[in-house]
Amino acid sequence: MKHGQRKADVWFPFFIDKWLFGSTRYELEPDEQSAWIDLLVLSKKDDGYIRANETTPYPLKQLAAFFNKPEELVLRTIQKLLDPKIGKLKEPSPGIYYLPSQETYELSERQKRRIRAELGDAMAAETAIMAGKADTGRTSADAKIRLEKNRIDENREEEDAAPSSLTEHQEIQIRKAALEVLPPAFVETRALPTIRALQAEFKLRDPVEAFKKKTAWWRDKPATLRGNLSLQLRNWWRLEAEWEAEKRTPLEVGKNKQPEKPADQEYKAARKIKIEALIEAKKKDIQRAKEKGDTAALDKIENDIKTEMADWSRLWHKRDKEEEEK
């Protein structure tokens, strides 16, 4: 394949929450995280592949020179990424690597349309301002307000367009994960229909990741598999939806932002203290798991914290409601 024929990107989307809260933080050491980002960026020059051409790999020395990193670090990072437990890289042929998550770092057609529209608005506003067409109503201030409103409307559209149904690929991944811990008949007749209904209701951004965390919980606590699994899934989806909502900053239109109620401020402050206390209590367990590279243990710790916070939040709101009724 000639270099000119490759699908090379000049930029790609990088999702903040996945980087800050995803498993990479626990799977790789800080220096390895840096090498992983370099590998990810390089792969975008060849449609997800890291190679000199279709049949020739990059020599390790050349990769290290590209990244300005020691060869030992680059090799160590690649070996970790190839580990099936992490699975961020595959090696279709010796020395040639591929990112299975290539599509994760691409924009959807809807997102591309939004960016094209925003660029079009920006160019139109710039043209109007430069031409001094104040009499048309397209002054500098008006243009900025219009662009801001368009951005907010697009963000709201994106929030509203949160996936309410599972894609075929997501169903395959969820079915595969479910069959590792649940009877096949239950997976097809109860688990998948329940998850489809829950996704329609709660619209999780990453239902596959949410379900994999739940299966890790079941593996760690097999006795819970004898309980009401449908109810467990509902509680889990609700909890994940609350967790996702907390990561997203509410979008406000205009300057008339309502002041936060004292009760809400009190709740947020108490919640922050509670989370910090739980993390501090599990600090040694987190450190041990990181040192061992035990991602299952880290997932369990995260799930434990989420469960405890859900119980705490439920009791807090119950107390508030009782006080209001007095």
Secondary structure, 3 states (H helix, E strand, C coil): CCHHHCCCCCCCCCCHHHHHHCCHHHHCCHHHHHHHHHHHHHHCCCCCEECCCCCCCCCHHHHHHHHCCCHHHHHHHHHHHHCCCCCCCEEEECCEEECCCHHHHCCCHHHHHHHHHHHHHHHHHHHHHHCCCHHHCCCHHHHHHHHHHHHHHHHHHHHHCCCCCCCHHHHHHHHHHHHCCCCHHHHHHHHHHHHHHHHHHHCCCCHHHHHHHHHHHHHHCHHHHHCCHHHHHHHHHHHHHHHHHHHCCCCCCCCCCCCCCHHHHHHHHHHHHHHHHHHHHCHHHHHHHHHHCCHHHHHHHHHHHHHHHHHHHHHHHHHHHHHHHC
